[in-house]
């Protein structure tokens, strides 16, 4: 039996310890979800709404405890984890409204009776959660799936099992029918067992590489719906913006919030060549020097915390060094933060203009600067990625925004706001290596159920007169 241990990356203290699910336990969870599906799907929608409302009430009652659990396991500051729990609570009401708008029922009268549009759930949905928002992001799949009538088997990230346990306990306290929500703990092997047990849907938030693996795995299983919310090598273009201090604030929040561990963080800053670009970069670097990274329970609260683990920090620093070795010029180096554990890293800014660097996401507070000669070149550089999650433009000229929004390839595109800006009542997702055209948030309802068109007459009617070519 594999033992999972999660630690507070800010202190090294053990947060949670337990056994990973065995293959038999994973199969048991899927079997339980399969057995519960027909009754759950056939229940009146009001029953499912009441069930998730009970879950919402539990989250409200336990919000501070869950926020602290997220902080202890991820290292994120309490101001941020409290916001995460609030998003989990708000997701219930948003999901109810989204289902009604996007996947509800409607009917129209016809000459023979009526045409009806209904939506039916897929069946057993596997939800694989990430570590960076271990509550909010899987919650954003689970709640819409339950509302649609799917049953769920949830595997939290092996980095954040305590948050997964807290969510499972909240669902248990909400008194859902047996088998409707199930959780299995474990790492990659547990996830593989789950996906090999005849699921009907996979809802995943994680890396582009993992998403590509899932596409290949289910290529011959078209009945399995895939909803893949993946990473991004996201560009932020600054062009004709006079207030460099204001610009710096938008860039900093785009690149360094959550210690760079958001899939929508800006990884690439694109600025004009010459003095204007120099001023922008200098302002961003000066503001980055003022960021406070510290343990989540520090007083006063810090801006950011550690990366999820020392291993993650080591991998990120190695990727950064690879770019420096390739010729990138260091504007601000990374490195340890005071005498804190090795999961803490300083934000880095490097200039990669003219340097051939990998088109890969580094999940850390590292920003690459590229200088270009024209706005057309800025857009071309922004689009020069196999990803397509988020992008942004900072500019004083609305006409520039009009050109940008029409030509940029990304699913979330912001103007004079951080690239990380998103809302539960809007779609969230990307294209290319960033997803599979099934955005989450408001559009999650779309992948939790499929449409059924029905043409209905209230009584049996002789239609032989309508059939051409019958013998008389």
Phi, psi and omega in degrees: 000128179279132179260129176263136175227126174248146182233156173285113184293346179275339184230340185084000181288144177290130179259319184209145177215134180185174182277141169288149180294140174282167177302321180294323179291323176296314178299321178298322179294317178294319179298319178296318178296320179297317181293326182280342189300310185303315181294317181296317181294326184275349180295152174302144181303329179299327178295317181291323176298315179299323181295313181288335174293323176296319176299317178301319180295322177295316178302317179299317182293328185252016191302316183291321178296317180292320178300318180293323177298317178298317180298315182296325187271334180254339185087000181289147179296152182297327179300327181278320182287331173295321175296322179297315179295322177300322177293323177298317179295314181294336182299331182297307181295320178298317183293325177296314180293320182296319179300315182296323182283318191261330185222035177277208179240150172208158178215158179220142179288145176229174179297332182261348183159262181205155170248129186235135172255123175234167174232138181238144180288159183282321184140239181268120180254125172270129178242118177255119187266155177265175181266338190284322170233075191290344175261305188297315188288312175294326176303325180291342171267317189294312184298311177299325180295315179296319179297325181285343181107002174286154166258159194231139164241118187251126170246110176293164171300142176295346176280340186225054181292331181294322177294318176301319178296319179298321178293317180298320179293326177293318177294323178296318179294336179282354173061050172287155176302150182303134176088350181289317175239131181224148178229140172232135178264148176155181181257217186298320181296320178295318177298319178296318177301318181298316183286345179264012186249028172075042177286165179252344181206144173238122178242112192229137170237123182175211188280158176297324180296317178295320178299320178297322177298317182292324176301314180294318184299319185258016182301327181261013179235070185295345179285344180274115180283133178248126172239104189246115178250106194243191186274192180197149172256073201280134179265146170233117181259131173245123185212124178055051175241118190281323186273092186292333178292318177295319177302315183301321179297319179293319180295315182300314181292331177290319190266328195242353178298148184056032181053037178074010185260047169239139180295341180263004178298145174288124176259336186232122175257122184246121186227165178291151169295154173094195188300324181296313177295321178301316182295321179297311183296319179297320180293320178295315181297318180296320179289323178297328179297340184266354182294137176258118172251126184200170176303152187299332183260021178288157177231117003287165182296140180279167172288316183219169181238210180277170162288172188297335182196164174296326178298316179296321179296318179298318179294320180294317180295326177294319178294321177297315181296326177302319179290322177294318178297332180281351177126000179296140179267130183278122174265315172223121181282156170271190180146183182297158176252107180050229180252029183277164180303165188291351176286345178276133175224147177283150175295142180242145173230125179231152178258118183249018180303123179077005182254136178276104182243156181296144175273071184225150176278129169255117186275073186196170182278063181239132183234130178256132181256134173234132180255134183228162187270340184212164179292325175300319178293326178297315179294317179299318179294319179299321182277356183277066180206151176278353178269175178191048182273292183230160178202162179208157174230134172244118185198151173275355188251108179300331178294324176298320177298319179301318177293320184294311185294333179280342187243345183280146180251095177196160182271336177233114185231116187246152183238118180056029174222157179300151178295341181276357180293127180207167181214146181293339179261023173228160176290153175221113180171174184220189182233179184064225179282003180266357180170193179225041176061030174232075183296154180263208185060237184299332183268003179300329179304330183295324184263001178265351181207158178242151184279144176232122177262130180233139176242116197232132170246144187281347180212157176292129183229140180287115180251015182298332178292343180270352186269121181279146171084013176284146173295138179281000000 
